[in-house]
Amino acid sequence: MLKWHAAAKTDAGCQRQRNEDNYYVSPDQRLFVVADGMGGAAGGAKASKLAVEILEEEWENNPPSGHSAEVVRKWLKQAVNKANQAIFDERESSSLVKGMGTTVVVGVQADSNLLEIAHVGDSRAYLLRDDKAVLLTNDHSVVQEMVRAGRLTEAQARTNPYKNLITRCLGHERKVEIDQIPVELQAEDWVVLCSDGLSTVLMDDQISEIVSNTTDPKLVCDELVKQTIEGGAPDNVTVVVIHYLGSDNGSK
């Protein structure tokens, strides 16, 4: 069984007055969450905070009954659905937050060196292996649907005026479709979970280069956020970084 250790960091960025992102890393370092809120100054921060709080509460009070992939996958779906319902109910109950919603990308460490990921919106999960970044999630956004259809290139998508328009999030519908991705990990793998404030500024090769220059997840977080800010950081930026080690190394 691999060992791993994780770190996280968030920043409001260069142009936003308020940080509407939230994140969570459980004390046992098995649950990892990044949420990027939307819906204005009041609604966005509230939605992402509510998503993180629900997932944290579920982990503490109703955790998966074991760490098998099947059990973890089922727990993830139920927990994210519960977060969606809570945000939807809040949105329906108050005219002040009618547009509130949030993206979410969640990782739960299962047995057999598997990380189970659940994902809604355009926050992302990357696997870094052999100095190469592999995107694990598909953005639920207008421009990425156009990229997948061959109507836009990735370079065009980065400057498209509709790049922030997402097609799926928590809180806008009573039921939400959740993407779930199992990731089989190896020693020296890295996983990066991030809000789109990072991925719209840093290219995949920049992320790879930053990761390859250290073995400390905290330093990776610091450098990812630093280079995003140096790149202009028009949005809030949040990142969770997990480093996997051989079974005789590491802290977990």
Contacts in CASP RR format, 6 or more apart in sequence:
PFRMAT RR
TARGET T0000
AUTHOR 0000-0000-0000
METHOD contacts of the structure
MODEL  1
MLKWHAAAKTDAGCQRQRNEDNYYVSPDQRLFVVADGMGGAAGGAKASKL
AVEILEEEWENNPPSGHSAEVVRKWLKQAVNKANQAIFDERESSSLVKGM
GTTVVVGVQADSNLLEIAHVGDSRAYLLRDDKAVLLTNDHSVVQEMVRAG
RLTEAQARTNPYKNLITRCLGHERKVEIDQIPVELQAEDWVVLCSDGLST
VLMDDQISEIVSNTTDPKLVCDELVKQTIEGGAPDNVTVVVIHYLGSDNG
SK
1 111 0 8 1.000
1 113 0 8 1.000
1 247 0 8 1.000
2 113 0 8 1.000
2 185 0 8 1.000
2 186 0 8 1.000
2 187 0 8 1.000
2 244 0 8 1.000
2 245 0 8 1.000
2 246 0 8 1.000
2 247 0 8 1.000
3 244 0 8 1.000
3 245 0 8 1.000
3 246 0 8 1.000
3 247 0 8 1.000
3 248 0 8 1.000
3 249 0 8 1.000
3 250 0 8 1.000
3 251 0 8 1.000
3 252 0 8 1.000
4 29 0 8 1.000
4 109 0 8 1.000
4 242 0 8 1.000
4 243 0 8 1.000
4 244 0 8 1.000
4 245 0 8 1.000
4 250 0 8 1.000
4 252 0 8 1.000
5 29 0 8 1.000
5 217 0 8 1.000
5 242 0 8 1.000
5 243 0 8 1.000
5 245 0 8 1.000
5 250 0 8 1.000
5 251 0 8 1.000
5 252 0 8 1.000
6 25 0 8 1.000
6 29 0 8 1.000
6 32 0 8 1.000
6 217 0 8 1.000
6 240 0 8 1.000
6 241 0 8 1.000
6 242 0 8 1.000
6 243 0 8 1.000
7 25 0 8 1.000
7 216 0 8 1.000
7 217 0 8 1.000
7 218 0 8 1.000
7 220 0 8 1.000
7 221 0 8 1.000
7 240 0 8 1.000
7 241 0 8 1.000
8 23 0 8 1.000
8 25 0 8 1.000
8 32 0 8 1.000
8 221 0 8 1.000
8 238 0 8 1.000
8 239 0 8 1.000
8 240 0 8 1.000
8 241 0 8 1.000
9 218 0 8 1.000
9 221 0 8 1.000
9 222 0 8 1.000
9 224 0 8 1.000
9 225 0 8 1.000
9 238 0 8 1.000
9 239 0 8 1.000
10 19 0 8 1.000
10 21 0 8 1.000
10 22 0 8 1.000
10 23 0 8 1.000
10 225 0 8 1.000
10 236 0 8 1.000
10 237 0 8 1.000
10 238 0 8 1.000
10 239 0 8 1.000
11 19 0 8 1.000
11 225 0 8 1.000
11 228 0 8 1.000
11 229 0 8 1.000
11 233 0 8 1.000
11 236 0 8 1.000
11 237 0 8 1.000
11 238 0 8 1.000
12 18 0 8 1.000
12 19 0 8 1.000
12 236 0 8 1.000
13 19 0 8 1.000
13 228 0 8 1.000
13 229 0 8 1.000
13 232 0 8 1.000
13 233 0 8 1.000
13 234 0 8 1.000
13 235 0 8 1.000
13 236 0 8 1.000
13 237 0 8 1.000
14 229 0 8 1.000
14 232 0 8 1.000
14 233 0 8 1.000
14 234 0 8 1.000
15 232 0 8 1.000
15 233 0 8 1.000
15 234 0 8 1.000
15 235 0 8 1.000
16 234 0 8 1.000
16 235 0 8 1.000
16 236 0 8 1.000
17 41 0 8 1.000
18 41 0 8 1.000
18 45 0 8 1.000
19 45 0 8 1.000
19 236 0 8 1.000
20 36 0 8 1.000
20 37 0 8 1.000
20 38 0 8 1.000
20 40 0 8 1.000
20 41 0 8 1.000
20 43 0 8 1.000
20 44 0 8 1.000
20 45 0 8 1.000
20 48 0 8 1.000
20 236 0 8 1.000
21 34 0 8 1.000
21 35 0 8 1.000
21 36 0 8 1.000
21 37 0 8 1.000
21 48 0 8 1.000
21 195 0 8 1.000
21 236 0 8 1.000
21 237 0 8 1.000
21 238 0 8 1.000
22 33 0 8 1.000
22 34 0 8 1.000
22 35 0 8 1.000
22 37 0 8 1.000
22 45 0 8 1.000
22 48 0 8 1.000
22 49 0 8 1.000
22 51 0 8 1.000
22 52 0 8 1.000
22 238 0 8 1.000
23 33 0 8 1.000
23 34 0 8 1.000
23 35 0 8 1.000
23 52 0 8 1.000
23 238 0 8 1.000
23 240 0 8 1.000
24 31 0 8 1.000
24 32 0 8 1.000
24 33 0 8 1.000
24 52 0 8 1.000
24 55 0 8 1.000
24 56 0 8 1.000
25 31 0 8 1.000
25 32 0 8 1.000
25 33 0 8 1.000
25 240 0 8 1.000
26 32 0 8 1.000
26 56 0 8 1.000
26 59 0 8 1.000
29 109 0 8 1.000
29 242 0 8 1.000
29 252 0 8 1.000
30 67 0 8 1.000
30 108 0 8 1.000
30 109 0 8 1.000
31 55 0 8 1.000
31 56 0 8 1.000
31 59 0 8 1.000
31 106 0 8 1.000
31 107 0 8 1.000
31 108 0 8 1.000
31 109 0 8 1.000
32 106 0 8 1.000
32 107 0 8 1.000
32 108 0 8 1.000
32 193 0 8 1.000
32 240 0 8 1.000
32 242 0 8 1.000
33 51 0 8 1.000
33 52 0 8 1.000
33 55 0 8 1.000
33 56 0 8 1.000
33 104 0 8 1.000
33 105 0 8 1.000
33 106 0 8 1.000
33 107 0 8 1.000
33 193 0 8 1.000
33 240 0 8 1.000
34 104 0 8 1.000
34 105 0 8 1.000
34 106 0 8 1.000
34 123 0 8 1.000
34 193 0 8 1.000
34 194 0 8 1.000
34 195 0 8 1.000
34 238 0 8 1.000
34 239 0 8 1.000
34 240 0 8 1.000
35 47 0 8 1.000
35 48 0 8 1.000
35 49 0 8 1.000
35 51 0 8 1.000
35 52 0 8 1.000
35 102 0 8 1.000
35 103 0 8 1.000
35 104 0 8 1.000
35 123 0 8 1.000
35 170 0 8 1.000
35 195 0 8 1.000
36 48 0 8 1.000
36 102 0 8 1.000
36 103 0 8 1.000
36 122 0 8 1.000
36 123 0 8 1.000
36 195 0 8 1.000
36 196 0 8 1.000
36 197 0 8 1.000
36 236 0 8 1.000
36 238 0 8 1.000
37 43 0 8 1.000
37 44 0 8 1.000
37 45 0 8 1.000
37 47 0 8 1.000
37 48 0 8 1.000
37 100 0 8 1.000
37 101 0 8 1.000
37 102 0 8 1.000
37 103 0 8 1.000
38 44 0 8 1.000
38 47 0 8 1.000
38 99 0 8 1.000
38 100 0 8 1.000
38 101 0 8 1.000
38 102 0 8 1.000
38 103 0 8 1.000
38 166 0 8 1.000
38 169 0 8 1.000
39 47 0 8 1.000
39 97 0 8 1.000
39 99 0 8 1.000
39 100 0 8 1.000
39 101 0 8 1.000
40 99 0 8 1.000
40 100 0 8 1.000
42 96 0 8 1.000
42 97 0 8 1.000
42 100 0 8 1.000
43 96 0 8 1.000
43 97 0 8 1.000
43 99 0 8 1.000
43 100 0 8 1.000
43 101 0 8 1.000
44 97 0 8 1.000
44 100 0 8 1.000
44 101 0 8 1.000
44 102 0 8 1.000
46 90 0 8 1.000
46 97 0 8 1.000
46 100 0 8 1.000
47 87 0 8 1.000
47 90 0 8 1.000
47 91 0 8 1.000
47 97 0 8 1.000
47 100 0 8 1.000
47 101 0 8 1.000
47 102 0 8 1.000
47 170 0 8 1.000
47 171 0 8 1.000
48 101 0 8 1.000
48 102 0 8 1.000
50 83 0 8 1.000
50 86 0 8 1.000
50 87 0 8 1.000
50 90 0 8 1.000
50 102 0 8 1.000
51 83 0 8 1.000
51 86 0 8 1.000
51 87 0 8 1.000
51 102 0 8 1.000
51 104 0 8 1.000
51 170 0 8 1.000
54 79 0 8 1.000
54 82 0 8 1.000
54 83 0 8 1.000
54 86 0 8 1.000
55 79 0 8 1.000
55 80 0 8 1.000
55 83 0 8 1.000
55 104 0 8 1.000
55 106 0 8 1.000
58 75 0 8 1.000
58 78 0 8 1.000
58 79 0 8 1.000
58 82 0 8 1.000
59 79 0 8 1.000
63 75 0 8 1.000
64 71 0 8 1.000
64 72 0 8 1.000
64 74 0 8 1.000
64 75 0 8 1.000
64 108 0 8 1.000
65 71 0 8 1.000
66 72 0 8 1.000
67 109 0 8 1.000
67 110 0 8 1.000
67 111 0 8 1.000
68 110 0 8 1.000
68 111 0 8 1.000
69 110 0 8 1.000
69 111 0 8 1.000
69 112 0 8 1.000
69 114 0 8 1.000
69 116 0 8 1.000
69 182 0 8 1.000
71 110 0 8 1.000
72 108 0 8 1.000
72 109 0 8 1.000
72 110 0 8 1.000
72 114 0 8 1.000
72 116 0 8 1.000
73 110 0 8 1.000
73 116 0 8 1.000
73 180 0 8 1.000
73 182 0 8 1.000
75 108 0 8 1.000
76 106 0 8 1.000
76 107 0 8 1.000
76 108 0 8 1.000
76 116 0 8 1.000
76 118 0 8 1.000
76 178 0 8 1.000
76 180 0 8 1.000
77 118 0 8 1.000
77 178 0 8 1.000
77 180 0 8 1.000
79 106 0 8 1.000
80 104 0 8 1.000
80 106 0 8 1.000
80 118 0 8 1.000
80 120 0 8 1.000
80 170 0 8 1.000
80 176 0 8 1.000
80 178 0 8 1.000
81 175 0 8 1.000
81 176 0 8 1.000
81 178 0 8 1.000
83 104 0 8 1.000
83 170 0 8 1.000
84 120 0 8 1.000
84 170 0 8 1.000
84 171 0 8 1.000
84 173 0 8 1.000
84 175 0 8 1.000
84 176 0 8 1.000
85 174 0 8 1.000
87 100 0 8 1.000
87 101 0 8 1.000
87 102 0 8 1.000
87 170 0 8 1.000
87 171 0 8 1.000
88 170 0 8 1.000
88 171 0 8 1.000
88 172 0 8 1.000
88 173 0 8 1.000
88 174 0 8 1.000
90 97 0 8 1.000
90 100 0 8 1.000
91 97 0 8 1.000
91 98 0 8 1.000
91 99 0 8 1.000
91 100 0 8 1.000
91 101 0 8 1.000
91 171 0 8 1.000
91 172 0 8 1.000
99 172 0 8 1.000
100 171 0 8 1.000
101 169 0 8 1.000
101 170 0 8 1.000
101 171 0 8 1.000
101 172 0 8 1.000
102 169 0 8 1.000
102 170 0 8 1.000
102 171 0 8 1.000
103 120 0 8 1.000
103 121 0 8 1.000
103 122 0 8 1.000
103 123 0 8 1.000
103 140 0 8 1.000
103 166 0 8 1.000
103 169 0 8 1.000
103 170 0 8 1.000
103 195 0 8 1.000
103 196 0 8 1.000
104 118 0 8 1.000
104 119 0 8 1.000
104 120 0 8 1.000
104 121 0 8 1.000
104 123 0 8 1.000
104 170 0 8 1.000
105 117 0 8 1.000
105 118 0 8 1.000
105 119 0 8 1.000
105 123 0 8 1.000
105 124 0 8 1.000
105 125 0 8 1.000
105 137 0 8 1.000
105 193 0 8 1.000
105 194 0 8 1.000
106 117 0 8 1.000
106 118 0 8 1.000
106 119 0 8 1.000
107 115 0 8 1.000
107 116 0 8 1.000
107 117 0 8 1.000
107 118 0 8 1.000
107 125 0 8 1.000
107 193 0 8 1.000
108 115 0 8 1.000
108 116 0 8 1.000
108 118 0 8 1.000
109 115 0 8 1.000
109 116 0 8 1.000
110 116 0 8 1.000
110 182 0 8 1.000
112 184 0 8 1.000
113 184 0 8 1.000
113 185 0 8 1.000
113 186 0 8 1.000
113 244 0 8 1.000
114 182 0 8 1.000
114 183 0 8 1.000
114 184 0 8 1.000
114 185 0 8 1.000
115 182 0 8 1.000
115 183 0 8 1.000
115 185 0 8 1.000
115 191 0 8 1.000
115 242 0 8 1.000
116 180 0 8 1.000
116 181 0 8 1.000
116 182 0 8 1.000
116 183 0 8 1.000
117 125 0 8 1.000
117 136 0 8 1.000
117 137 0 8 1.000
117 180 0 8 1.000
117 181 0 8 1.000
117 182 0 8 1.000
117 183 0 8 1.000
118 178 0 8 1.000
118 179 0 8 1.000
118 180 0 8 1.000
119 125 0 8 1.000
119 137 0 8 1.000
119 178 0 8 1.000
119 179 0 8 1.000
119 180 0 8 1.000
119 181 0 8 1.000
120 140 0 8 1.000
120 168 0 8 1.000
120 169 0 8 1.000
120 170 0 8 1.000
120 176 0 8 1.000
120 177 0 8 1.000
120 178 0 8 1.000
120 179 0 8 1.000
121 139 0 8 1.000
121 140 0 8 1.000
121 141 0 8 1.000
121 166 0 8 1.000
121 167 0 8 1.000
121 168 0 8 1.000
121 169 0 8 1.000
122 139 0 8 1.000
122 140 0 8 1.000
122 141 0 8 1.000
122 144 0 8 1.000
122 166 0 8 1.000
122 196 0 8 1.000
122 199 0 8 1.000
123 137 0 8 1.000
123 193 0 8 1.000
123 194 0 8 1.000
123 195 0 8 1.000
123 196 0 8 1.000
124 135 0 8 1.000
124 136 0 8 1.000
124 137 0 8 1.000
124 139 0 8 1.000
124 192 0 8 1.000
124 193 0 8 1.000
124 194 0 8 1.000
124 196 0 8 1.000
124 199 0 8 1.000
125 135 0 8 1.000
125 136 0 8 1.000
125 137 0 8 1.000
125 181 0 8 1.000
125 183 0 8 1.000
125 191 0 8 1.000
125 192 0 8 1.000
125 193 0 8 1.000
126 133 0 8 1.000
126 134 0 8 1.000
126 135 0 8 1.000
126 136 0 8 1.000
126 191 0 8 1.000
126 192 0 8 1.000
126 193 0 8 1.000
126 194 0 8 1.000
126 204 0 8 1.000
126 207 0 8 1.000
127 133 0 8 1.000
127 134 0 8 1.000
127 136 0 8 1.000
127 183 0 8 1.000
127 189 0 8 1.000
127 190 0 8 1.000
127 191 0 8 1.000
128 134 0 8 1.000
128 189 0 8 1.000
128 190 0 8 1.000
128 191 0 8 1.000
128 192 0 8 1.000
128 207 0 8 1.000
128 208 0 8 1.000
128 211 0 8 1.000
128 212 0 8 1.000
129 186 0 8 1.000
129 188 0 8 1.000
129 189 0 8 1.000
129 190 0 8 1.000
131 208 0 8 1.000
131 209 0 8 1.000
131 212 0 8 1.000
132 208 0 8 1.000
133 192 0 8 1.000
133 204 0 8 1.000
133 205 0 8 1.000
133 207 0 8 1.000
133 208 0 8 1.000
133 211 0 8 1.000
135 204 0 8 1.000
136 181 0 8 1.000
136 183 0 8 1.000
137 179 0 8 1.000
137 181 0 8 1.000
138 144 0 8 1.000
138 148 0 8 1.000
138 179 0 8 1.000
139 166 0 8 1.000
139 196 0 8 1.000
140 166 0 8 1.000
140 167 0 8 1.000
140 168 0 8 1.000
140 169 0 8 1.000
140 179 0 8 1.000
141 163 0 8 1.000
141 164 0 8 1.000
141 165 0 8 1.000
141 166 0 8 1.000
141 167 0 8 1.000
142 162 0 8 1.000
142 165 0 8 1.000
142 166 0 8 1.000
142 167 0 8 1.000
143 152 0 8 1.000
143 157 0 8 1.000
143 160 0 8 1.000
143 162 0 8 1.000
143 163 0 8 1.000
143 165 0 8 1.000
144 157 0 8 1.000
145 167 0 8 1.000
146 152 0 8 1.000
146 157 0 8 1.000
146 160 0 8 1.000
147 153 0 8 1.000
147 154 0 8 1.000
147 157 0 8 1.000
152 160 0 8 1.000
157 163 0 8 1.000
158 200 0 8 1.000
163 200 0 8 1.000
164 196 0 8 1.000
164 235 0 8 1.000
168 176 0 8 1.000
168 177 0 8 1.000
169 176 0 8 1.000
170 176 0 8 1.000
183 191 0 8 1.000
185 191 0 8 1.000
185 244 0 8 1.000
186 244 0 8 1.000
187 244 0 8 1.000
187 245 0 8 1.000
187 246 0 8 1.000
188 244 0 8 1.000
188 245 0 8 1.000
188 246 0 8 1.000
189 243 0 8 1.000
189 244 0 8 1.000
190 211 0 8 1.000
190 217 0 8 1.000
190 220 0 8 1.000
190 241 0 8 1.000
190 242 0 8 1.000
190 243 0 8 1.000
190 244 0 8 1.000
191 241 0 8 1.000
191 242 0 8 1.000
191 244 0 8 1.000
192 207 0 8 1.000
192 211 0 8 1.000
192 220 0 8 1.000
192 224 0 8 1.000
192 239 0 8 1.000
192 240 0 8 1.000
192 241 0 8 1.000
192 242 0 8 1.000
193 239 0 8 1.000
193 240 0 8 1.000
193 241 0 8 1.000
194 224 0 8 1.000
194 237 0 8 1.000
194 238 0 8 1.000
194 239 0 8 1.000
194 240 0 8 1.000
195 235 0 8 1.000
195 236 0 8 1.000
195 237 0 8 1.000
195 238 0 8 1.000
195 239 0 8 1.000
196 235 0 8 1.000
197 228 0 8 1.000
197 233 0 8 1.000
197 234 0 8 1.000
197 235 0 8 1.000
197 236 0 8 1.000
197 237 0 8 1.000
197 238 0 8 1.000
198 224 0 8 1.000
198 225 0 8 1.000
198 228 0 8 1.000
198 237 0 8 1.000
198 238 0 8 1.000
198 239 0 8 1.000
200 234 0 8 1.000
200 235 0 8 1.000
201 227 0 8 1.000
201 228 0 8 1.000
201 231 0 8 1.000
201 232 0 8 1.000
201 233 0 8 1.000
201 234 0 8 1.000
201 237 0 8 1.000
202 210 0 8 1.000
202 224 0 8 1.000
202 227 0 8 1.000
202 228 0 8 1.000
206 227 0 8 1.000
207 224 0 8 1.000
210 220 0 8 1.000
210 223 0 8 1.000
210 224 0 8 1.000
210 227 0 8 1.000
211 220 0 8 1.000
211 241 0 8 1.000
213 223 0 8 1.000
214 220 0 8 1.000
214 223 0 8 1.000
215 243 0 8 1.000
216 243 0 8 1.000
217 241 0 8 1.000
217 242 0 8 1.000
217 243 0 8 1.000
218 241 0 8 1.000
220 241 0 8 1.000
220 243 0 8 1.000
221 239 0 8 1.000
221 240 0 8 1.000
221 241 0 8 1.000
224 237 0 8 1.000
224 239 0 8 1.000
224 241 0 8 1.000
225 237 0 8 1.000
225 239 0 8 1.000
228 237 0 8 1.000
229 237 0 8 1.000
END
